Amino acid sequence: MFVSTEVTILHADVDAFFASVEQRDDPRLRGRPTIVGSGVVMAASYEARAHGVRGGMGGARARRLCPQAAVVEPRFSAYVDASKTLFEVFERTAPLVEGLSMEEAFLDVRGLERISGSATDIAVRLRREVLRRVGLPITVGVARTKVLAKMASRAAKPDGLLVVAPERELTFLHALGVERLWGVGPATARRLHDRGITTVGHVAQLTEEDLVSILGRASGRHLHALAHNHDPRPVRAGRRRRSIGSQSALGRSRRSPDALDAVVVAIVDRVSRRMRSSGWVGRTVMLRLRFGDFSRATRSHTLPQPTAATRTILATARALLAAAMPTIDRRGLTLIGVTIGNLAGRDAGVQLTLPLDRDSGALDAALDELCDRFGPAAVTRAALISHATRLAPESSPSLIAGSSVRAGGHRPPLKEAT
């Protein structure tokens, strides 16, 4: 596949997206350590990261590391609105935009030099326009390949711009730690570190057969290619989102079945509300589990019709959790997630709601409106109140039946970490 000889690919990524939105919208938070999510950290501003706070960390530990931090609950409607405006800027900047998440995308600016200037010129204007229109800092990496552009943006954070010239590609790439290589997670990094392989340059010195013997065929071949900057993948415009999900870290302590059910309820409500606000429906419900020995498993069930109804998704997720309980009892559980796959737009021929389900659909709509008006913590299942402080990332449950409604403004009061 063709790889440009020119630097034409941009990787644009908003810095600490959720925390940056909170700081943008509340002047009290600007320049101050900010943590999104009280149970487990969903996002941390760079001021909080300087104290060692990281996403996925338990809220209590984060507050010990950074007692002066402001802790706020997530506001998903604000993040969705910011993402929509962000992608409007992306699509006005380049003809080919491949979204990777709510806050990051690849842009291919090949062929725009005569009307828009060089890729560097375009990146400078993009950062300025995102700040002007969205009000958020964004980091951009510019390179010939997607992997290098993404790694350049990581190296330039926060609020930076880094261009990797073709003659410096391998020098830049090989000096990076192996954990910075796209696709290398903590487990893979540990396996490589155990063998003294700590930089991308060390990976590049190994044969493909060596890496396959260490990591398996798919991962070994993938890392061997990337370590030599072999990445012919083009930027694909209009890439369809394949799934939407959320997860919660549970820590090492044992949880009762009721406590695990409470976590699943909170996650499902969070995910289904995001789907409805973004116009998605999905057919496949996936339950993701990480056990006490750090092994992982996925259970899934495909529904006959796509849906974004909380009740339908929750019933399926509960059935999957019940089937996994014997394994959980034996091995413990440290993380649980729910993902909805086989996504389609809301207008994609979804079956009409049956009469018996009308109350559920109306309830979803009414509670979505309450949460939009009063914040994600406005409506909470009574059954979850005793578990509220133990729910993990993104745990600001705006939940459904048997609920407790708390009056207030658009966002909950600022919570000071103690």
MILUMDREN-757717 format. One line per 10 residues: number of its first residue (from 1); their letters; for each residue z, y, x of C-alpha. Coordinates in nm, 4 decimals, m for minus. Example, Ala and Ser with C-alpha at 12.3 -4.5 7.8 and 13.67 -1.06 7.14 Angstrom:
1 = as = 0.7800:m0.4500:1.2300  0.7140:m0.1060:1.3670
***
This chain:
1 = mfvstevtil = 0.0000:0.0000:0.0000  m0.0839:0.3523:0.1195  0.1891:0.5529:0.2921  0.1209:0.9213:0.3462  0.0989:1.0489:0.7020  0.2455:1.3766:0.5739  0.5982:1.4622:0.4624  0.5538:1.4729:0.0836  0.8505:1.2968:m0.0820  1.1640:1.4815:m0.1906
11 = hadvdaffas = 1.4905:1.3157:m0.2905  1.6951:1.5661:m0.4915  2.0572:1.4879:m0.5802  2.3140:1.7193:m0.7411  2.6379:1.7266:m0.5416  2.9384:1.5621:m0.7143  2.7552:1.6010:m1.0455  3.0318:1.5634:m1.3037  3.2837:1.7592:m1.0961  3.0258:2.0313:m1.0284
21 = veqrddprlr = 2.9575:2.0697:m1.4007  3.3321:2.1108:m1.4609  3.3586:2.3717:m1.1861  3.0537:2.5539:m1.3198  3.1973:2.5719:m1.6721  3.5579:2.6600:m1.5819  3.6080:2.9453:m1.3328  3.9638:2.8216:m1.2657  3.8203:2.5132:m1.0940  3.5774:2.6827:m0.8554
31 = grptivgsgv = 3.6646:2.6242:m0.4931  3.9560:2.4065:m0.5985  3.9963:2.0278:m0.5607  3.8804:1.8829:m0.8926  3.9100:1.5258:m1.0176  3.7261:1.4014:m1.3267  3.9130:1.1183:m1.4993  4.2868:1.0668:m1.5038  4.3182:0.6870:m1.5201  4.0733:0.6156:m1.2408
41 = vmaasyeara = 3.8666:0.8792:m1.0615  3.5239:0.9092:m1.2160  3.4130:1.1937:m0.9886  3.5720:1.4136:m0.7235  3.4634:1.7530:m0.5971  3.4033:1.7924:m0.2266  3.7297:1.9855:m0.2005  3.9082:1.6733:m0.3331  3.7017:1.4404:m0.1152  3.8260:1.6285:0.1899
51 = hgvrggmgga = 4.1705:1.4854:0.1066  4.0370:1.1290:0.0822  3.9812:1.1146:m0.2944  3.6861:0.8949:m0.3939  3.5219:0.7769:m0.7135  3.6702:0.4521:m0.8468  4.0098:0.5240:m0.6917  4.3180:0.4899:m0.9083  4.4339:0.8195:m1.0540  4.7897:0.7838:m0.9220
61 = rarrlcpqaa = 4.6684:0.7292:m0.5669  4.4257:1.0222:m0.5942  4.7066:1.2527:m0.7061  4.9230:1.1396:m0.4149  4.6423:1.2179:m0.1715  4.5667:1.5539:m0.3300  4.8625:1.6765:m0.5377  4.7129:2.0236:m0.5728  4.4010:1.8893:m0.7495  4.3111:1.9834:m1.1046
71 = vveprfsayv = 4.2489:1.6739:m1.3191  4.0120:1.7023:m1.6151  3.8768:1.4477:m1.8605  3.4999:1.3831:m1.8674  3.2746:1.5714:m2.1105  2.9623:1.3599:m2.1442  2.7759:1.5978:m2.3744  2.7969:1.8677:m2.1048  2.6628:1.6273:m1.8418  2.3730:1.5202:m2.0652
81 = dasktlfevf = 2.2791:1.8854:m2.1312  2.2903:1.9672:m1.7598  2.0765:1.6619:m1.6816  1.8106:1.7629:m1.9337  1.7786:2.1099:m1.7832  1.7763:1.9652:m1.4317  1.4835:1.7364:m1.5099  1.2951:2.0233:m1.6701  1.3143:2.1968:m1.3314  1.2044:1.8782:m1.1515
91 = ertaplvegl = 0.9033:1.8333:m1.3792  0.7918:2.1936:m1.3306  0.8171:2.1468:m0.9551  0.6124:1.8294:m0.9026  0.3561:1.6244:m1.0967  0.5290:1.2961:m1.0077  0.9022:1.2673:m1.0805  1.0930:0.9372:m1.0722  1.4418:0.9680:m1.2137  1.7116:0.7497:m1.0576
101 = smeeafldvr = 2.0126:0.8709:m1.2557  2.1299:1.1689:m1.4577  2.1438:1.3868:m1.1471  1.8922:1.2565:m0.8945  1.5205:1.1937:m0.8655  1.2323:1.1448:m0.6279  0.9559:1.4064:m0.6409  0.6118:1.3563:m0.4863  0.4561:1.6917:m0.3924  0.1443:1.5525:m0.2253
111 = glerisgsat = m0.1590:1.7756:m0.2898  0.0446:2.0863:m0.3767  0.0287:2.2540:m0.0360  m0.2518:2.4967:m0.1214  m0.0845:2.6242:m0.4386  0.2868:2.5726:m0.3641  0.3211:2.5596:0.0131  0.4626:2.2821:0.2291  0.7099:2.0217:0.1115  0.9822:2.2200:0.2875
121 = diavrlrrev = 0.8804:2.5376:0.1035  0.8895:2.3495:m0.2268  1.2314:2.2024:m0.1481  1.3728:2.5471:m0.0709  1.2436:2.6827:m0.4024  1.3670:2.3749:m0.5906  1.7233:2.4238:m0.4657  1.7128:2.7914:m0.5576  1.5729:2.7196:m0.9050  1.8288:2.4471:m0.9819
131 = lrrvglpitv = 2.1092:2.6829:m0.8873  1.9593:2.9607:m1.1016  1.8770:2.7554:m1.4119  2.1382:2.4761:m1.4048  2.4095:2.6507:m1.2075  2.4702:2.3510:m0.9817  2.4402:2.2885:m0.6059  2.1769:2.0333:m0.5121  2.0922:1.8612:m0.1849  1.7334:1.7688:m0.0965
141 = gvartkvlak = 1.6005:1.5272:0.1632  1.2326:1.5451:0.2581  1.0384:1.2672:0.4345  0.7305:1.0463:0.4270  0.9047:0.7539:0.2560  1.1497:0.7173:m0.0290  1.4158:0.5457:0.1779  1.4100:0.8177:0.4444  1.4134:1.0968:0.1867  1.7177:0.9440:0.0169
151 = masraakpdg = 1.9015:0.8918:0.3444  1.8156:1.2472:0.4514  1.9720:1.3885:0.1359  2.2857:1.1792:0.1951  2.3106:1.3135:0.5492  2.2626:1.6749:0.4321  2.5356:1.6754:0.1644  2.6849:1.8867:0.0307  2.4462:2.1661:m0.0713  2.1995:2.1073:0.2089
161 = llvvaperel = 1.8362:2.0473:0.2966  1.7143:1.8062:0.5639  1.3508:1.7428:0.6573  1.2712:1.4316:0.8621  0.9545:1.4973:1.0616  0.7284:1.1921:1.1190  0.7846:1.1945:1.4964  1.1642:1.1808:1.4500  1.1847:0.9149:1.1790  1.3167:0.6245:1.3840
171 = tflhalgver = 1.5466:0.8480:1.5896  1.7090:0.9739:1.2695  1.7163:0.6345:1.0999  1.8505:0.4219:1.3843  2.1424:0.6536:1.4595  2.2875:0.6077:1.1097  2.5686:0.3672:1.0292  2.4449:0.0472:0.8685  2.6413:0.1236:0.5508  2.4174:0.4294:0.5029
181 = lwgvgpatar = 2.1099:0.2110:0.4647  1.9880:0.2064:0.1068  2.0910:m0.1226:m0.0512  2.3814:m0.2015:0.1821  2.7030:m0.2245:m0.0190  3.0580:m0.2814:0.1052  3.0290:m0.6619:0.1142  2.7013:m0.6577:0.3106  2.8383:m0.3915:0.5462  3.1455:m0.6076:0.6176
191 = rlhdrgittv = 2.9304:m0.9104:0.6983  2.7216:m0.7056:0.9388  3.0232:m0.5346:1.0975  3.1851:m0.8749:1.1542  2.8873:m0.9560:1.3777  2.9003:m0.6268:1.5663  2.6072:m0.4791:1.3740  2.7211:m0.1241:1.3009  2.4085:0.0956:1.3074  2.0608:0.0763:1.1593
201 = ghvaqlteed = 1.9359:0.0591:1.5166  2.1329:m0.2639:1.5622  1.9663:m0.4036:1.2497  1.6242:m0.3099:1.3852  1.6930:m0.5133:1.7009  1.7311:m0.8338:1.4984  1.4434:m1.0494:1.3863  1.3757:m1.0982:1.0195  1.4859:m1.4618:1.0598  1.8201:m1.3497:1.2035
211 = lvsilgrasg = 1.8851:m1.1214:0.9086  1.7795:m1.3856:0.6581  2.0272:m1.6305:0.8145  2.3059:m1.3715:0.7801  2.2276:m1.2196:0.4408  1.9908:m1.4528:0.2618  1.6169:m1.4314:0.2146  1.5847:m1.1321:m0.0200  1.8465:m0.9072:0.1423  1.7469:m1.0057:0.4962
221 = rhlhalahnh = 1.3809:m0.9240:0.4432  1.4666:m0.6020:0.2605  1.6936:m0.4710:0.5368  1.4534:m0.5722:0.8112  1.1758:m0.3708:0.6474  1.3895:m0.0630:0.5860  1.5353:m0.0647:0.9383  1.1776:m0.0310:1.0678  1.0964:0.2371:0.8052  0.8561:0.0076:0.6219
231 = dprpvragrr = 0.8786:0.1449:0.2693  0.5409:0.1720:0.0947  0.6851:0.2244:m0.2539  0.5272:0.5213:m0.4313  0.7060:0.7683:m0.6537  0.6503:0.6382:m1.0055  0.6389:0.9028:m1.2760  0.7826:0.8281:m1.6168  0.9861:0.5353:m1.4938  1.1638:0.3889:m1.7916
241 = rrsigsqsal = 1.5371:0.3614:m1.7828  1.6249:m0.0086:m1.7926  1.9948:m0.0010:m1.8765  2.2949:0.2171:m1.9451  2.6525:0.1161:m1.8759  2.9977:0.1963:m1.7497  3.2792:0.0148:m1.5750  3.6509:0.0398:m1.5067  3.8419:m0.0678:m1.1974  4.1614:m0.2507:m1.2946
251 = grsrrspdal = 4.3541:m0.2771:m0.9699  4.5210:m0.5978:m0.8544  4.7876:m0.6344:m1.1224  4.7413:m0.8930:m1.3958  4.6428:m0.7676:m1.7416  4.7179:m0.9271:m2.0750  4.4276:m1.0217:m2.3068  4.5197:m0.7260:m2.5287  4.5072:m0.4874:m2.2316  4.1661:m0.6210:m2.1262
261 = davvvaivdr = 4.0422:m0.5850:m2.4827  4.1577:m0.2216:m2.4798  3.9541:m0.1556:m2.1649  3.6442:m0.3158:m2.3206  3.6874:m0.1083:m2.6371  3.7062:0.2144:m2.4366  3.4019:0.1251:m2.2267  3.1918:0.0214:m2.5273  3.2742:0.3390:m2.7140  3.1842:0.5456:m2.4080
271 = vsrrmrssgw = 2.8522:0.3665:m2.3543  2.7467:0.3589:m2.7194  2.8209:0.7289:m2.7581  2.6072:0.8075:m2.4531  2.3274:0.5987:m2.6000  2.3369:0.7851:m2.9286  2.3494:1.1272:m2.7628  2.0528:1.0348:m2.5389  1.8437:0.8679:m2.8088  1.8593:0.5118:m2.6714
281 = vgrtvmlrlr = 1.9006:0.1776:m2.8451  1.9284:m0.1582:m2.6675  1.9219:m0.5311:m2.7330  2.1009:m0.6978:m2.4409  2.4774:m0.6623:m2.3993  2.5996:m0.7526:m2.0481  2.9620:m0.7980:m1.9457  3.0146:m0.7517:m1.5714  3.3259:m0.8940:m1.4070  3.4757:m0.8742:m1.0584
291 = fgdfsratrs = 3.7480:m1.1307:m0.9995  4.0591:m1.1208:m0.7827  3.8749:m1.2942:m0.4969  3.6018:m1.0235:m0.5136  3.3409:m1.2627:m0.6481  3.1371:m1.1343:m0.9401  2.9886:m1.2718:m1.2583  2.7723:m1.1424:m1.5414  2.7675:m1.2692:m1.9005  2.5019:m1.1478:m2.1422
301 = htlpqptaat = 2.3785:m1.1878:m2.4979  2.0560:m1.0536:m2.6492  2.0772:m0.9242:m3.0051  1.8008:m0.9826:m3.2595  1.7464:m0.6074:m3.3008  1.8101:m0.3049:m3.0762  2.1131:m0.0958:m3.1670  2.3430:0.1823:m3.0528  2.6135:0.0976:m3.3078  2.9588:0.0778:m3.1546
311 = rtilataral = 3.0763:m0.2024:m3.3841  2.7831:m0.4333:m3.3056  2.8034:m0.3827:m2.9297  3.1829:m0.4192:m2.9302  3.1749:m0.7472:m3.1239  2.9264:m0.8895:m2.8723  3.1232:m0.7686:m2.5700  3.4441:m0.9158:m2.7117  3.2768:m1.2527:m2.7610  3.1554:m1.2495:m2.4006
321 = laaamptidr = 3.5036:m1.1566:m2.2782  3.6613:m1.4383:m2.4796  3.4209:m1.6898:m2.3247  3.5134:m1.5674:m1.9758  3.8924:m1.5744:m2.0285  3.9509:m1.9227:m1.8755  3.7964:m1.8022:m1.5484  3.9841:m1.4717:m1.5655  4.3132:m1.6569:m1.6162  4.2508:m1.8641:m1.3027
331 = rgltligvti = 4.1112:m1.5977:m1.0713  4.2375:m1.2629:m1.1985  4.0199:m0.9612:m1.2738  3.9815:m0.6363:m1.0771  3.6852:m0.4723:m1.2503  3.5154:m0.4924:m1.5868  3.1943:m0.3272:m1.7013  2.9633:m0.3241:m2.0012  2.5913:m0.2551:m1.9669  2.3268:m0.2360:m2.2379
341 = gnlagrdagv = 1.9784:m0.3464:m2.1333  1.6335:m0.3814:m2.2915  1.6488:m0.0132:m2.3811  1.4042:0.1612:m2.6091  1.3793:0.5036:m2.7661  1.5469:0.5490:m3.1004  1.2048:0.5661:m3.2695  1.0961:0.2259:m3.1348  1.0872:0.0396:m3.4662  1.4593:m0.0208:m3.5054
351 = qltlpldrds = 1.5633:m0.2263:m3.8058  1.7215:m0.0224:m4.0822  2.0988:m0.0461:m4.1181  2.2101:m0.3004:m4.3763  2.4176:m0.1699:m4.6690  2.7333:m0.3339:m4.5364  2.6919:m0.1477:m4.2069  2.6468:0.2002:m4.3518  3.0120:0.2926:m4.3213  3.0047:0.1988:m3.9544
361 = galdaaldel = 2.6984:0.4165:m3.8858  2.8455:0.7102:m4.0738  3.1727:0.6684:m3.8878  2.9932:0.6659:m3.5513  2.8106:0.9875:m3.6439  3.1237:1.1611:m3.7715  3.3280:1.0729:m3.4660  3.0466:1.1725:m3.2314  3.0527:1.5139:m3.3973  3.4308:1.5390:m3.3607
371 = cdrfgpaavt = 3.4105:1.4560:m2.9916  3.1266:1.7027:m2.9372  3.3321:1.9779:m3.0993  3.6805:1.9024:m2.9672  3.6228:1.7038:m2.6486  3.6101:1.3312:m2.5652  3.9854:1.2807:m2.6006  3.9943:1.4165:m2.9559  3.9722:1.0771:m3.1288  4.1467:0.7689:m2.9987
381 = raalishatr = 4.2053:0.4229:m3.1393  4.5694:0.3799:m3.2310  4.5610:0.0396:m3.0618  4.4686:0.2081:m2.7340  4.7421:0.4687:m2.7189  4.9761:0.2398:m2.5248  4.6956:0.1602:m2.2795  4.5596:0.5129:m2.2387  4.7171:0.5838:m1.9028  4.5918:0.2545:m1.7610
391 = lapesspsli = 4.2259:0.2815:m1.8544  3.9972:0.3189:m1.5588  3.6982:0.5377:m1.4674  3.5502:0.7547:m1.7326  3.8488:0.6667:m1.9502  3.8629:0.9501:m2.1932  3.8319:0.7333:m2.5009  3.6724:0.9051:m2.7964  3.7182:0.5933:m2.9985  3.6595:0.4701:m3.3471
401 = agssvraggh = 3.8457:0.2977:m3.6287  4.2211:0.3279:m3.6762  4.2167:0.6574:m3.4940  4.4465:0.9385:m3.4016  4.2877:1.2847:m3.4116  4.4226:1.5590:m3.1901  4.3241:1.9158:m3.2719  4.2231:2.1466:m2.9926  3.9488:2.3497:m2.8325  3.6160:2.2286:m2.7024
411 = rpplkeat = 3.7768:2.0794:m2.3936  4.1276:1.9396:m2.3472  4.3756:2.1579:m2.1577  4.3584:2.1530:m1.7814  4.5927:1.8909:m1.6390  4.7621:1.9621:m1.3102  4.7976:1.6584:m1.0857  5.1554:1.5786:m0.9919
***
